Amino acid sequence: MDSLRLDVWLDVACLFRTRSEAQAACKNGKVDVNDQPAKPHRDVRPGDVLSIRRPMGRRQKVVVKGLADKHIAKAEARKLYEDVTPPPTPEEVEARQVARLMRPLLRAAPTGAPDKRQRREIRRLKGQD
């Protein structure tokens, strides 16, 4: 085997959880092969450089070292590529920590009209129930 579909390789190499997630990333332009936007059906070969856009503006760069078309253990899957992503800057680390701390606060913020439980609580507090 000298080449393999990009979406299959991304799934087998454990860079995405599922093949459909890898396909969606490719279709949305989040994956580049050799600095060119790649579709899911694009063939990858050993030596290709992949650039994957991750959340918070990070870009993961990997070099394809091997191919496998069936799922293998995660430790073996890591041998299929070499991660050449530069380490995050201190500012990026700080921004991730702030975002991680803010996540629960953003989820707890009320959105829209109160649900049934919240309406009952409001009536109870007002003394109507």
Rosetta blueprint (number, residue, H / E / L):
1 M L
2 D L
3 S L
4 L E
5 R E
6 L H
7 D H
8 V H
9 W H
10 L H
11 D H
12 V H
13 A L
14 C L
15 L L
16 F L
17 R L
18 T L
19 R H
20 S H
21 E H
22 A H
23 Q H
24 A H
25 A H
26 C H
27 K H
28 N L
29 G L
30 K L
31 V E
32 D E
33 V E
34 N L
35 D L
36 Q E
37 P E
38 A L
39 K L
40 P L
41 H L
42 R L
43 D E
44 V E
45 R L
46 P L
47 G L
48 D L
49 V E
50 L E
51 S E
52 I E
53 R E
54 R L
55 P H
56 M H
57 G H
58 R L
59 R E
60 Q E
61 K E
62 V E
63 V E
64 V E
65 K L
66 G L
67 L L
68 A L
69 D L
70 K L
71 H L
72 I L
73 A L
74 K H
75 A H
76 E H
77 A H
78 R H
79 K H
80 L H
81 Y E
82 E E
83 D E
84 V L
85 T L
86 P L
87 P L
88 P L
89 T L
90 P H
91 E H
92 E H
93 V H
94 E H
95 A H
96 R H
97 Q H
98 V H
99 A H
100 R H
101 L H
102 M H
103 R H
104 P H
105 L H
106 L H
107 R H
108 A H
109 A L
110 P L
111 T L
112 G L
113 A L
114 P L
115 D L
116 K H
117 R H
118 Q H
119 R H
120 R H
121 E H
122 I H
123 R H
124 R H
125 L H
126 K H
127 G L
128 Q L
129 D L
